[in-house]
Every structure is written in C-alpha cells, then in structure tokens.
C-alpha cells in the first residue's frame, strides 16, 4: 500500500529538483540532479516506484529519457 506520506515526499523532492533542472544551463548541475533523483529512486517506496514506472526498469534513471520521465512522474504524483 502506498502511503500519502510517500507520495508527498516524492512529489516534494522531485518538484524541487525539477524546477532547478528545468531552467539550468549547466550540464554538470543537471547531471548532479539526475544522480540525486536516481539515488532517491533506489531507496523510495517500491510500490510507488512501480506505479510511476509502469514496468520500465530504467524509469528516472536513464539520462536519455530523464526529462520526460520527470514530467510524467510529477504529473502522476500530482494526481495521486
């Protein structure tokens, strides 16, 4: 069961990081944010991650899809 606390915590963390990532012009800063999100994903509520990822093993952990994954995750979390 996914708790509201898990949803709220993930949303707050993702939203904060996304706001910086979205407007950053620094590749290093973006890489640092991708790393922070990936580390968070490794320890986050597994049920919540699976709900967000829909079976995609590299969701929020692949550089090439990170921006799209973040937008999708934030939209889903906001609706939860």
N, CA, C and O atoms as a Tinker XYZ file with bonds, in Angstrom:
   320  protein
     1  N      0.833000   -1.180000    0.000000    73     2
     2  CA     0.000000    0.000000    0.000000    64     1     3
     3  C      0.882000    1.250000    0.000000    63     2     4     5
     4  O      1.850000    1.342000    0.756000    81     3
     5  N      0.542000    2.182000   -0.837000    73     3     6
     6  CA     1.299000    3.423000   -0.957000    64     5     7
     7  C      0.698000    4.454000   -0.010000    63     6     8     9
     8  O     -0.493000    4.757000   -0.083000    81     7
     9  N      1.520000    4.982000    0.866000    73     7    10
    10  CA     1.028000    5.970000    1.825000    64     9    11
    11  C      1.028000    7.375000    1.205000    63    10    12    13
    12  O      1.773000    7.656000    0.267000    81    11
    13  N      0.191000    8.226000    1.744000    73    11    14
    14  CA     0.159000    9.615000    1.293000    64    13    15
    15  C      1.484000   10.299000    1.595000    63    14    16    17
    16  O      1.921000   11.170000    0.842000    81    15
    17  N      2.124000    9.911000    2.688000    73    15    18
    18  CA     3.418000   10.475000    3.047000    64    17    19
    19  C      4.472000   10.152000    1.984000    63    18    20    21
    20  O      5.280000   11.011000    1.631000    81    19
    21  N      4.465000    8.922000    1.475000    73    19    22
    22  CA     5.413000    8.531000    0.431000    64    21    23
    23  C      5.179000    9.343000   -0.843000    63    22    24    25
    24  O      6.128000    9.774000   -1.497000    81    23
    25  N      3.918000    9.545000   -1.184000    73    23    26
    26  CA     3.562000   10.337000   -2.361000    64    25    27
    27  C      4.003000   11.781000   -2.177000    63    26    28    29
    28  O      4.632000   12.359000   -3.063000    81    27
    29  N      3.676000   12.362000   -1.030000    73    27    30
    30  CA     4.013000   13.756000   -0.765000    64    29    31
    31  C      5.523000   13.981000   -0.735000    63    30    32    33
    32  O      6.016000   14.980000   -1.259000    81    31
    33  N      6.246000   13.064000   -0.128000    73    31    34
    34  CA     7.703000   13.189000   -0.053000    64    33    35
    35  C      8.333000   13.113000   -1.436000    63    34    36    37
    36  O      9.202000   13.918000   -1.771000    81    35
    37  N      7.900000   12.155000   -2.232000    73    35    38
    38  CA     8.434000   12.014000   -3.587000    64    37    39
    39  C      8.101000   13.246000   -4.422000    63    38    40    41
    40  O      8.952000   13.762000   -5.146000    81    39
    41  N      6.866000   13.710000   -4.318000    73    39    42
    42  CA     6.465000   14.883000   -5.093000    64    41    43
    43  C      7.301000   16.104000   -4.709000    63    42    44    45
    44  O      7.773000   16.830000   -5.584000    81    43
    45  N      7.484000   16.332000   -3.434000    73    43    46
    46  CA     8.241000   17.495000   -2.979000    64    45    47
    47  C      9.692000   17.432000   -3.472000    63    46    48    49
    48  O     10.236000   18.424000   -3.955000    81    47
    49  N     10.301000   16.265000   -3.343000    73    47    50
    50  CA    11.693000   16.112000   -3.757000    64    49    51
    51  C     11.825000   16.259000   -5.266000    63    50    52    53
    52  O     12.681000   17.003000   -5.746000    81    51
    53  N     10.983000   15.556000   -6.016000    73    51    54
    54  CA    11.042000   15.628000   -7.478000    64    53    55
    55  C     10.752000   17.046000   -7.971000    63    54    56    57
    56  O     11.429000   17.549000   -8.868000    81    55
    57  N      9.754000   17.678000   -7.387000    73    55    58
    58  CA     9.363000   19.013000   -7.830000    64    57    59
    59  C     10.499000   20.010000   -7.594000    63    58    60    61
    60  O     10.804000   20.826000   -8.463000    81    59
    61  N     11.108000   19.942000   -6.442000    73    59    62
    62  CA    12.220000   20.835000   -6.131000    64    61    63
    63  C     13.360000   20.645000   -7.125000    63    62    64    65
    64  O     13.884000   21.619000   -7.664000    81    63
    65  N     13.741000   19.410000   -7.366000    73    63    66
    66  CA    14.851000   19.125000   -8.278000    64    65    67
    67  C     14.485000   19.491000   -9.714000    63    66    68    69
    68  O     15.325000   20.003000  -10.455000    81    67
    69  N     13.251000   19.234000  -10.110000    73    67    70
    70  CA    12.830000   19.530000  -11.472000    64    69    71
    71  C     12.869000   21.026000  -11.759000    63    70    72    73
    72  O     13.273000   21.441000  -12.846000    81    71
    73  N     12.450000   21.837000  -10.790000    73    71    74
    74  CA    12.436000   23.290000  -11.002000    64    73    75
    75  C     13.846000   23.813000  -11.289000    63    74    76    77
    76  O     14.010000   24.718000  -12.107000    81    75
    77  N     14.840000   23.270000  -10.643000    73    75    78
    78  CA    16.223000   23.674000  -10.902000    64    77    79
    79  C     16.675000   23.103000  -12.243000    63    78    80    81
    80  O     17.231000   23.825000  -13.071000    81    79
    81  N     16.440000   21.817000  -12.458000    73    79    82
    82  CA    16.861000   21.135000  -13.689000    64    81    83
    83  C     16.279000   21.816000  -14.923000    63    82    84    85
    84  O     16.981000   22.042000  -15.909000    81    83
    85  N     15.016000   22.135000  -14.858000    73    83    86
    86  CA    14.283000   22.688000  -15.989000    64    85    87
    87  C     14.899000   23.997000  -16.515000    63    86    88    89
    88  O     14.878000   24.249000  -17.720000    81    87
    89  N     15.431000   24.805000  -15.637000    73    87    90
    90  CA    15.960000   26.105000  -16.024000    64    89    91
    91  C     17.489000   26.176000  -16.009000    63    90    92    93
    92  O     18.067000   27.228000  -16.280000    81    91
    93  N     18.131000   25.066000  -15.694000    73    91    94
    94  CA    19.584000   25.056000  -15.609000    64    93    95
    95  C     20.225000   25.052000  -17.002000    63    94    96    97
    96  O     19.731000   24.424000  -17.939000    81    95
    97  N     21.329000   25.768000  -17.095000    73    95    98
    98  CA    22.128000   25.771000  -18.324000    64    97    99
    99  C     23.450000   25.034000  -18.097000    63    98   100   101
   100  O     24.320000   25.021000  -18.968000    81    99
   101  N     23.585000   24.435000  -16.943000    73    99   102
   102  CA    24.815000   23.741000  -16.574000    64   101   103
   103  C     24.628000   22.232000  -16.703000    63   102   104   105
   104  O     23.800000   21.638000  -16.012000    81   103
   105  N     25.402000   21.622000  -17.591000    73   103   106
   106  CA    25.325000   20.163000  -17.737000    64   105   107
   107  C     25.735000   19.459000  -16.449000    63   106   108   109
   108  O     25.170000   18.424000  -16.095000    81   107
   109  N     26.705000   20.012000  -15.761000    73   107   110
   110  CA    27.142000   19.396000  -14.502000    64   109   111
   111  C     26.016000   19.428000  -13.463000    63   110   112   113
   112  O     25.776000   18.442000  -12.766000    81   111
   113  N     25.335000   20.561000  -13.368000    73   111   114
   114  CA    24.231000   20.676000  -12.422000    64   113   115
   115  C     23.120000   19.687000  -12.786000    63   114   116   117
   116  O     22.548000   19.054000  -11.898000    81   115
   117  N     22.812000   19.549000  -14.054000    73   115   118
   118  CA    21.789000   18.597000  -14.489000    64   117   119
   119  C     22.203000   17.170000  -14.163000    63   118   120   121
   120  O     21.382000   16.369000  -13.715000    81   119
   121  N     23.480000   16.847000  -14.388000    73   119   122
   122  CA    23.973000   15.514000  -14.041000    64   121   123
   123  C     23.850000   15.254000  -12.543000    63   122   124   125
   124  O     23.477000   14.157000  -12.126000    81   123
   125  N     24.162000   16.261000  -11.741000    73   123   126
   126  CA    24.041000   16.116000  -10.282000    64   125   127
   127  C     22.587000   15.870000   -9.868000    63   126   128   129
   128  O     22.324000   15.078000   -8.963000    81   127
   129  N     21.664000   16.536000  -10.519000    73   127   130
   130  CA    20.247000   16.346000  -10.211000    64   129   131
   131  C     19.792000   14.968000  -10.648000    63   130   132   133
   132  O     19.046000   14.307000   -9.925000    81   131
   133  N     20.227000   14.522000  -11.817000    73   131   134
   134  CA    19.884000   13.168000  -12.272000    64   133   135
   135  C     20.411000   12.133000  -11.286000    63   134   136   137
   136  O     19.729000   11.153000  -10.985000    81   135
   137  N     21.617000   12.347000  -10.786000    73   135   138
   138  CA    22.191000   11.430000   -9.806000    64   137   139
   139  C     21.380000   11.441000   -8.505000    63   138   140   141
   140  O     21.123000   10.385000   -7.928000    81   139
   141  N     20.979000   12.625000   -8.045000    73   139   142
   142  CA    20.186000   12.734000   -6.814000    64   141   143
   143  C     18.846000   12.020000   -6.959000    63   142   144   145
   144  O     18.409000   11.326000   -6.040000    81   143
   145  N     18.198000   12.185000   -8.099000    73   143   146
   146  CA    16.919000   11.510000   -8.334000    64   145   147
   147  C     17.122000   10.002000   -8.400000    63   146   148   149
   148  O     16.345000    9.242000   -7.823000    81   147
   149  N     18.160000    9.572000   -9.097000    73   147   150
   150  CA    18.445000    8.141000   -9.193000    64   149   151
   151  C     18.697000    7.535000   -7.815000    63   150   152   153
   152  O     18.218000    6.440000   -7.522000    81   151
   153  N     19.436000    8.235000   -6.980000    73   151   154
   154  CA    19.692000    7.759000   -5.615000    64   153   155
   155  C     18.401000    7.702000   -4.808000    63   154   156   157
   156  O     18.183000    6.762000   -4.043000    81   155
   157  N     17.552000    8.701000   -4.976000    73   155   158
   158  CA    16.262000    8.715000   -4.280000    64   157   159
   159  C     15.413000    7.533000   -4.714000    63   158   160   161
   160  O     14.796000    6.863000   -3.886000    81   159
   161  N     15.385000    7.279000   -6.017000    73   159   162
   162  CA    14.596000    6.179000   -6.571000    64   161   163
   163  C     15.047000    4.845000   -5.983000    63   162   164   165
   164  O     14.225000    3.968000   -5.717000    81   163
   165  N     16.350000    4.696000   -5.782000    73   163   166
   166  CA    16.882000    3.443000   -5.230000    64   165   167
   167  C     16.349000    3.138000   -3.838000    63   166   168   169
   168  O     16.297000    1.973000   -3.445000    81   167
   169  N     15.951000    4.164000   -3.081000    73   167   170
   170  CA    15.504000    3.935000   -1.706000    64   169   171
   171  C     14.032000    4.265000   -1.485000    63   170   172   173
   172  O     13.525000    4.118000   -0.373000    81   171
   173  N     13.342000    4.710000   -2.533000    73   171   174
   174  CA    11.945000    5.122000   -2.342000    64   173   175
   175  C     11.006000    3.918000   -2.219000    63   174   176   177
   176  O     11.395000    2.790000   -2.522000    81   175
   177  N      9.803000    4.156000   -1.786000    73   175   178
   178  CA     8.775000    3.131000   -1.658000    64   177   179
   179  C      8.645000    2.362000   -2.977000    63   178   180   181
   180  O      8.342000    2.948000   -4.017000    81   179
   181  N      8.871000    1.069000   -2.926000    73   179   182
   182  CA     8.877000    0.240000   -4.144000    64   181   183
   183  C      7.526000    0.239000   -4.847000    63   182   184   185
   184  O      7.470000    0.278000   -6.076000    81   183
   185  N      6.454000    0.196000   -4.093000    73   183   186
   186  CA     5.126000    0.200000   -4.704000    64   185   187
   187  C      4.876000    1.504000   -5.458000    63   186   188   189
   188  O      4.300000    1.504000   -6.546000    81   187
   189  N      5.312000    2.599000   -4.874000    73   187   190
   190  CA     5.147000    3.887000   -5.529000    64   189   191
   191  C      5.982000    3.950000   -6.806000    63   190   192   193
   192  O      5.507000    4.405000   -7.846000    81   191
   193  N      7.216000    3.496000   -6.719000    73   191   194
   194  CA     8.075000    3.496000   -7.909000    64   193   195
   195  C      7.462000    2.651000   -9.021000    63   194   196   197
   196  O      7.430000    3.074000  -10.176000    81   195
   197  N      6.986000    1.483000   -8.685000    73   195   198
   198  CA     6.381000    0.607000   -9.691000    64   197   199
   199  C      5.138000    1.244000  -10.303000    63   198   200   201
   200  O      4.889000    1.089000  -11.499000    81   199
   201  N      4.365000    1.950000   -9.503000    73   199   202
   202  CA     3.184000    2.658000  -10.009000    64   201   203
   203  C      3.592000    3.738000  -11.008000    63   202   204   205
   204  O      2.947000    3.916000  -12.041000    81   203
   205  N      4.651000    4.445000  -10.695000    73   203   206
   206  CA     5.124000    5.507000  -11.586000    64   205   207
   207  C      5.781000    4.940000  -12.848000    63   206   208   209
   208  O      5.586000    5.468000  -13.943000    81   207
   209  N      6.543000    3.885000  -12.695000    73   207   210
   210  CA     7.358000    3.350000  -13.787000    64   209   211
   211  C      6.580000    2.485000  -14.775000    63   210   212   213
   212  O      6.982000    2.365000  -15.933000    81   211
   213  N      5.510000    1.899000  -14.352000    73   211   214
   214  CA     4.727000    1.002000  -15.214000    64   213   215
   215  C      5.610000   -0.029000  -15.924000    63   214   216   217
   216  O      5.497000   -0.231000  -17.133000    81   215
   217  N      6.480000   -0.671000  -15.160000    73   215   218
   218  CA     7.298000   -1.746000  -15.694000    64   217   219
   219  C      8.584000   -1.322000  -16.379000    63   218   220   221
   220  O      9.361000   -2.175000  -16.809000    81   219
   221  N      8.819000   -0.047000  -16.486000    73   219   222
   222  CA    10.063000    0.427000  -17.110000    64   221   223
   223  C     11.169000    0.423000  -16.062000    63   222   224   225
   224  O     11.150000    1.220000  -15.124000    81   223
   225  N     12.119000   -0.469000  -16.224000    73   223   226
   226  CA    13.172000   -0.662000  -15.224000    64   225   227
   227  C     14.081000    0.552000  -15.063000    63   226   228   229
   228  O     14.611000    0.780000  -13.975000    81   227
   229  N     14.268000    1.324000  -16.108000    73   227   230
   230  CA    15.194000    2.454000  -16.032000    64   229   231
   231  C     14.480000    3.792000  -15.858000    63   230   232   233
   232  O     15.068000    4.849000  -16.087000    81   231
   233  N     13.213000    3.742000  -15.454000    73   231   234
   234  CA    12.437000    4.963000  -15.268000    64   233   235
   235  C     13.121000    5.877000  -14.267000    63   234   236   237
   236  O     13.446000    5.458000  -13.156000    81   235
   237  N     13.335000    7.105000  -14.651000    73   235   238
   238  CA    14.015000    8.136000  -13.859000    64   237   239
   239  C     15.496000    7.844000  -13.640000    63   238   240   241
   240  O     16.143000    8.515000  -12.837000    81   239
   241  N     16.037000    6.856000  -14.341000    73   239   242
   242  CA    17.437000    6.503000  -14.147000    64   241   243
   243  C     18.208000    6.452000  -15.459000    63   242   244   245
   244  O     19.360000    6.020000  -15.484000    81   243
   245  N     17.594000    6.882000  -16.533000    73   243   246
   246  CA    18.235000    6.872000  -17.846000    64   245   247
   247  C     18.382000    8.320000  -18.312000    63   246   248   249
   248  O     17.403000    9.057000  -18.424000    81   247
   249  N     19.616000    8.704000  -18.578000    73   247   250
   250  CA    19.901000   10.085000  -18.986000    64   249   251
   251  C     19.087000   10.505000  -20.209000    63   250   252   253
   252  O     18.641000   11.649000  -20.297000    81   251
   253  N     18.898000    9.597000  -21.138000    73   251   254
   254  CA    18.237000    9.954000  -22.402000    64   253   255
   255  C     16.743000   10.199000  -22.254000    63   254   256   257
   256  O     16.150000   10.878000  -23.093000    81   255
   257  N     16.120000    9.665000  -21.211000    73   255   258
   258  CA    14.678000    9.845000  -21.020000    64   257   259
   259  C     14.339000   10.601000  -19.736000    63   258   260   261
   260  O     13.168000   10.743000  -19.380000    81   259
   261  N     15.367000   11.083000  -19.047000    73   259   262
   262  CA    15.168000   11.672000  -17.725000    64   261   263
   263  C     14.143000   12.799000  -17.714000    63   262   264   265
   264  O     13.232000   12.788000  -16.886000    81   263
   265  N     14.268000   13.760000  -18.603000    73   263   266
   266  CA    13.371000   14.923000  -18.591000    64   265   267
   267  C     11.920000   14.493000  -18.795000    63   266   268   269
   268  O     11.033000   14.966000  -18.085000    81   267
   269  N     11.671000   13.619000  -19.740000    73   267   270
   270  CA    10.306000   13.136000  -19.973000    64   269   271
   271  C      9.798000   12.326000  -18.786000    63   270   272   273
   272  O      8.640000   12.453000  -18.390000    81   271
   273  N     10.668000   11.496000  -18.221000    73   271   274
   274  CA    10.290000   10.691000  -17.051000    64   273   275
   275  C      9.910000   11.586000  -15.873000    63   274   276   277
   276  O      8.928000   11.322000  -15.180000    81   275
   277  N     10.681000   12.633000  -15.650000    73   275   278
   278  CA    10.394000   13.541000  -14.533000    64   277   279
   279  C      9.044000   14.220000  -14.719000    63   278   280   281
   280  O      8.256000   14.308000  -13.777000    81   279
   281  N      8.779000   14.692000  -15.909000    73   279   282
   282  CA     7.498000   15.354000  -16.165000    64   281   283
   283  C      6.346000   14.384000  -15.950000    63   282   284   285
   284  O      5.324000   14.744000  -15.366000    81   283
   285  N      6.512000   13.162000  -16.419000    73   283   286
   286  CA     5.472000   12.142000  -16.241000    64   285   287
   287  C      5.289000   11.809000  -14.762000    63   286   288   289
   288  O      4.159000   11.715000  -14.282000    81   287
   289  N      6.381000   11.633000  -14.048000    73   287   290
   290  CA     6.301000   11.292000  -12.624000    64   289   291
   291  C      5.605000   12.405000  -11.836000    63   290   292   293
   292  O      4.742000   12.135000  -11.001000    81   291
   293  N      5.980000   13.638000  -12.101000    73   291   294
   294  CA     5.359000   14.762000  -11.391000    64   293   295
   295  C      3.873000   14.851000  -11.686000    63   294   296   297
   296  O      3.084000   15.137000  -10.786000    81   295
   297  N      3.486000   14.617000  -12.900000    73   295   298
   298  CA     2.054000   14.654000  -13.249000    64   297   299
   299  C      1.296000   13.551000  -12.519000    63   298   300   301
   300  O      0.217000   13.787000  -11.976000    81   299
   301  N      1.858000   12.353000  -12.506000    73   299   302
   302  CA     1.204000   11.229000  -11.814000    64   301   303
   303  C      1.124000   11.487000  -10.314000    63   302   304   305
   304  O      0.083000   11.268000   -9.696000    81   303
   305  N      2.227000   11.954000   -9.732000    73   303   306
   306  CA     2.235000   12.228000   -8.300000    64   305   307
   307  C      1.237000   13.320000   -7.939000    63   306   308   309
   308  O      0.555000   13.234000   -6.917000    81   307
   309  N      1.154000   14.337000   -8.772000    73   307   310
   310  CA     0.213000   15.431000   -8.526000    64   309   311
   311  C     -1.227000   14.922000   -8.540000    63   310   312   313
   312  O     -2.064000   15.405000   -7.779000    81   311
   313  N     -1.512000   13.957000   -9.395000    73   311   314
   314  CA    -2.861000   13.396000   -9.489000    64   313   315
   315  C     -3.174000   12.384000   -8.389000    63   314   316   317
   316  O     -4.332000   12.020000   -8.182000    81   315
   317  N     -2.144000   11.936000   -7.691000    73   315   318
   318  CA    -2.352000   10.958000   -6.616000    64   317   319
   319  C     -2.751000   11.681000   -5.343000    63   318   320
   320  O     -2.974000   11.042000   -4.315000    81   319
